[in-house]
Amino acid sequence: MASGADRLAYQLFTDSAHTWCGGDGSAGTSTLSDRMVIPPPRSRPVTRNYTIYGQIPGRLPVSPGSYTDVVTVTVTY
């Protein structure tokens, strides 16, 4: 995450205990997969919700402020 020149390192998890490390499958991270059977005919969209938790290490040498980032999610179907 960034606020001007300041950067905050963070990690994303799918559980509140912070044991599953989200990512692309490289460098010790894992991908999330799910399967769903949609019987025909479909008359309305199907929604799937996933909770993602973020964790920032403490005592980072950054200034107070509003930090933002963009997380990209790839859905393959």
N, C-alpha and C positions, 0 to 999 in steps of 0.2 A: 504494500500500500504506500501511497505517496502523498505528501503535503509539501509542495514546492520541491526543494532539494532534499528534504528529509524522507527517509524510507523506513518502513516498518516491515520486518520479516514476519510471516505468519504461516500457519499450516491449516489445512481443512480436514475435517473428520466427519464420518457418518454416525458416530456414536458420542454420547455425552461424556463417556469415560476417556475419550481421545485415544482409543486404541487402534482404530482403523484409519490409516493415512491415505487420503484421496490423492489421485494423480493420474498419470498416463501409463502406469505400469513400469516406469523406469526409476532408477535411483531409490529403491526401497518403497516406492509408492504402489498403490493398487488401483485397479479400475472397479467400477460398480456395474454389475450386470443384473438384469431382471428379465423375466419372461412373462408374457401375458398372451392368452389366447382370446381373440375377439371373434365371437361367432357372427356370421352374416345373418341377416343384413344389419348394417350399422346405421342407425337413424340419428345418432348424436355423437359428439366427440367423447373420447375416453380421456380422463385426466388421471395422472399419476403424480403424487407428491412425495418428495424426499426432503428430510431435514438434514441440513449440513451445519456443522459447528466449526467455528474458527477459534484458533488459539494463537495469542501473541506472546512471545517470551517477555518476561519482566525486565525492568531496568534498562531498556534500550535508550541510548543517548540521542534522543530526538526531542524536538520542541513540541509543546502542546499545539493542537490544531485539529483540523478536520482532514482525515486521511481517507482516500478513496482508491479503489482498484476495480478492475473488470475481471470477472471469472468467466472463462469460456467453457461451455458444456456441449459435448458432441453427442448427439442421439443417432444411433444406427438402428434402423428397422427394416 
